[in-house]
Amino acid sequence: MWEYTDKVKDHFLNPRNVGVMENPDAIGETGSLSCGDALKLFLKINKNERITDASFMTFGCASAVASSSALTEMIKGITLNDALKITNDDIADYLDGLPKAKMHCSVMGQDALRKAINSYRGIQIMEKPGNVVCECFGVTDLEIIEAVKENHLKSAEDVTCYLKAGGGCGNCLERIEEIVEAAKAEA
């Protein structure tokens, strides 16, 4: 079983800003109900590109709820440019840490935030760049390489914790390990 910090427990048991927002200026969605985790983030943004309100709906574990709740608290009152600087590690740090196996929950928050901001700014990301490695979760080789480099991941298990890649059927674990080794060799 995982050891949760008091802040994670608090944000799970008393989530802030949960619910569908009426007339949001931006929406960011990530994950998939069929895969077990999904997040929908709603933003209100003023004319100066400052986030004035944020709410969320999530389907997932305690870490998913807590990460989503924490994210909404972190971004209220800041500009979109400052919001884009928030990383999944910032979300985990705000919660005084997340179990390694639950870091993908903070990654979902970062991803939903970027998607909401891109949507607001009219930036459309048509397809994920790279080749899909994990069919279960739609994770590409370039996403794995980026996660390895940014988060100093060392194994396929680490990648699963951060991206869920390899956490479904497991058929891609060998390929993930190859990508991890190649990315580490480049660094």
C-alpha positions, 0 to 999 in steps of 0.5 A: 500500500502507498504512504500518502502525505497529510496534504494528499489525504486532505486534498482527496478527502476535501477536494477544492474546486471540484465540479463542472464550471459553467461557461468556462473559457478553456477546457483541458481533457486528458486520460481515458475512463477505459484506462482508469484515470481521466481529468477534465480541467475548466478555466476562467481567464480574464483579458490579461490572460490571468486565470481567475477560476479553475475547477475539475472533474476527475475519475481516478484514485486518491492521488488523481483527485488530490493532484487535480485539487492541488493544481486548481489551487496552484493556478488561480490568480496566475497568468497563463504563461506562469501556468505553463511553467508548472510541472508535474513535480511542482504539483507533487511538491505542493502535496508534499510528495506522491508515491512513485507509482502515482506520479502519473496523476500529477502528469495528468494535471500538467497535461490537462493544463497545457491542453486547456491553455493551448485550446484557449489560445487556439493552438491545436495539437493534431497528433502526438509526435512520435510513434505509439509504443504503448497501445493501451495508453497511447504513449509515444516514444518521444513522450517516453524520451522526454519523461526520461530526460526531464524526470531522470527516469531509469527504468521501464517501471519508472516510465510506468509510474510517470506515464502509465505506459506499460501498465496495461497489457505489458506487451510494450515493456521491453520496447520501453526499456530499450527507449529508456536505455537509449535516452540515458545513453544520449544524456 
